[in-house]
Structures are given as structure tokens and as C-alpha cells.
Amino acid sequence: MYLSQDAEDAALVRRVLAGDMAAFEVLVVRYQRPLFTVASRMLGSREDAADATQNALVRIFENLGTFDPGRRFFSWSYRIVVNECLNVLRARRSEGTAGEPMLAPIAFEQVAAAERRVAVQRALMELAPELRAVMVLRHYGGLSYEQISEALGGVPVKTVKSRLHTARQRLGRVLLGWQER
């Protein structure tokens, strides 16, 4: 599939360079959404991503003469949108004042949050099933101690609290390096 699409993209570029603007429209329709997705993940702002994507499409059009048909058009255009995003991020950084901390792009926060979720899931899987159950019911299910007691077949509330405390301590050790004192 890629080889035929790559050949088709190269043919579209040749048509654009020969003056066929409709061929460029085909490229825009094909790649605008994937380029926007890249920009959105890099910048964390739909508005900034839309602007960066539009700027990248203009630069792609302006630089079509430098496109090497031996390369993939998407890879070439991807590099252009990434450069546009880096320009936006540099502009954000220069707009910040010395005493004002710059906010990290949402995309970074999303990646960090996903990594934390994976780490927590791995740590949960290391817990004994009875400890894992109380953690999941309390923190993911939002159940009260009494509801957890009922869900576990009448385990005493004191046992639920004890298991929850033990589970939190073990997760703390695994995730944060806590030491029980």
C-alpha cells in the first residue's frame, strides 16, 4: 500500500510543479488530518495545532520543488509540521517572563500521565488479589469501606481498612520508594 501511495504522492507533486493546483488539493485532503494530529499532540492546543498545520501546508507548497521523490511525501511533510511546532514552542518560551514558569505542553502531560497509569497498573498487578481488590474498589470504583465490605462478601470493615492501608504502603514502596517505619 505504501509503495503505491508513495508513487501516487510523487506523481501528485510532479503535477503540482507543472501547475495543476487540484493535485495539491488532493495532497492536502490526504495529509491535513494526520499533520494536524501530530501538531495537536506536540502543542497541546487545537488552535495552535491548526495554525501550525496551516503554516506547514503553506511551507510544503512553497518547497515542493525541493521534495525528493525517492523519499516518502508524508515523512517529508511530517518533518515540516514538526519544525513548525518547534517554532511555536520556541515562541511560547520567549513570550514567558523570567519570573513566570512556563507551562509544559499538554501533550507532555498526557504522555507522563499515561506512563504513570502503566506504572500503577504494573504495581497493582504485583499486589496479592485481596489487596488489589480493595485498592481497585476504593480508588477506581469509588466505593466506601462499607460498600467494599459488602462487595467482598461481608469482610469486616476493619479488615477492608487494614488491607487498604497495606496495599497503599506496598504501592508506595514500589512506585515511590517509600520505606515502612
C-alpha positions in Angstrom: 0.0 0.0 0.0 2.7 2.5 1.0 4.7 2.0 -2.2 1.7 2.7 -4.4 0.7 5.7 -2.3 4.3 6.9 -2.3 4.3 6.7 -6.1 0.9 8.4 -6.3 2.2 11.2 -4.0 5.3 11.7 -6.1 3.1 11.9 -9.2 0.8 14.5 -7.5 3.9 16.6 -6.6 5.0 16.5 -10.2 1.5 17.6 -11.3 1.6 20.5 -8.8 5.0 21.6 -10.0 3.6 21.5 -13.6 0.9 23.9 -12.5 -2.0 21.6 -11.5 -3.3 23.1 -8.3 -6.0 20.5 -8.0 -3.3 17.9 -7.4 -2.1 19.9 -4.3 -5.7 19.8 -3.0 -5.6 16.0 -3.1 -2.4 16.1 -1.0 -4.0 18.5 1.4 -7.1 16.3 1.8 -4.9 13.2 2.3 -2.5 14.6 4.8 -4.1 17.6 6.6 -5.7 15.4 9.3 -2.5 13.3 10.1 -0.4 16.5 10.2 -2.9 18.2 12.5 -2.8 15.2 14.8 0.9 15.4 15.0 0.7 19.2 15.7 -2.0 18.7 18.3 0.0 16.2 20.2 3.1 18.3 20.1 1.5 21.6 21.1 -1.4 20.5 23.3 -3.7 23.2 21.8 -6.1 22.7 19.0 -5.8 26.4 18.0 -2.0 26.3 17.9 -2.1 23.0 16.1 -4.5 24.3 13.4 -2.2 27.4 12.9 0.9 25.2 12.7 -0.7 22.8 10.3 -1.8 25.7 8.0 1.7 27.2 8.1 3.2 23.8 7.4 0.9 23.3 4.4 2.0 26.7 3.0 5.6 25.8 3.5 5.0 22.4 1.9 3.6 24.1 -1.1 6.4 26.7 -1.2 9.1 24.0 -1.0 7.6 21.3 -3.3 10.5 21.9 -5.7 12.9 20.6 -3.0 10.9 17.4 -2.4 13.0 14.2 -3.2 10.6 11.7 -4.9 12.8 9.0 -3.6 11.5 9.8 -0.1 8.0 9.4 1.3 6.0 12.5 1.0 4.4 12.0 4.4 7.8 11.8 6.1 8.9 14.9 4.4 5.8 16.8 5.2 5.8 15.4 8.8 9.3 17.0 9.3 7.9 20.3 8.1 5.0 20.3 10.5 7.3 19.2 13.4 9.5 22.2 12.6 6.5 24.5 12.6 5.5 23.1 16.0 9.1 23.7 17.3 8.8 27.3 16.2 5.5 27.7 18.1 7.1 26.2 21.2 10.1 28.5 20.9 7.8 31.5 20.6 5.9 30.4 23.7 9.2 30.1 25.6 10.3 33.6 24.5 7.0 35.1 25.4 7.3 33.9 29.0 8.9 36.2 31.5 11.9 35.3 33.7 9.8 35.1 36.9 6.9 33.3 35.3 7.2 29.5 34.9 6.3 28.2 31.5 3.6 25.5 31.4 4.6 22.3 29.7 2.6 21.4 26.6 -0.5 19.3 27.4 0.9 16.5 25.1 3.9 16.1 27.6 1.4 15.9 30.5 -0.6 13.3 28.6 2.4 11.2 28.0 3.5 11.5 31.6 0.0 10.6 32.8 -0.1 7.5 30.6 3.3 6.4 31.9 2.1 6.8 35.5 -1.1 4.8 34.7 1.1 2.0 33.2 3.4 2.0 36.3 0.4 2.0 38.7 -1.2 -0.9 36.8 2.1 -2.9 37.0 2.4 -2.2 40.7 -1.3 -3.2 41.2 -0.7 -6.5 39.5 2.2 -7.2 42.0 -0.3 -7.0 44.9 -2.0 -10.0 46.3 -5.5 -10.3 44.9 -7.2 -9.4 48.2 -5.1 -6.2 48.4 -5.6 -5.4 44.8 -9.4 -5.8 45.1 -9.7 -3.2 47.9 -7.5 -0.7 46.1 -9.5 -1.1 42.9 -12.9 -0.9 44.6 -11.9 2.1 46.7 -9.8 4.2 44.2 -11.2 3.2 40.8 -14.7 2.2 41.9 -15.2 5.0 44.5 -16.8 2.6 47.0 -17.0 3.3 50.7 -15.4 1.0 53.2 -18.9 -0.5 53.9 -19.6 -1.0 50.2 -16.3 -2.7 49.8 -17.1 -4.9 52.7 -20.3 -5.9 51.1 -18.7 -6.4 47.7 -16.2 -8.8 49.2 -18.8 -10.9 50.8 -19.0 -9.4 54.2 -15.3 -9.0 55.0 -15.3 -6.8 58.2 -14.8 -3.1 57.6 -11.7 -3.2 59.9 -10.2 -5.8 57.5 -11.0 -3.6 54.5 -9.2 -0.7 56.1 -6.3 -2.8 57.1 -5.9 -4.3 53.6 -6.2 -0.8 52.1 -3.5 0.5 54.3 -1.2 -2.4 53.5 -1.9 -2.1 49.8 -1.1 1.6 49.8 2.1 1.0 51.7 3.2 -1.6 49.2 2.3 0.5 46.2 4.2 3.4 47.8 7.2 1.3 48.1 7.0 0.1 44.6 6.1 3.4 42.9 7.8 5.9 45.2 10.5 4.0 47.1 8.7 4.5 50.4 10.0 2.6 53.4 7.8 1.4 56.2 8.9 2.8 59.6 
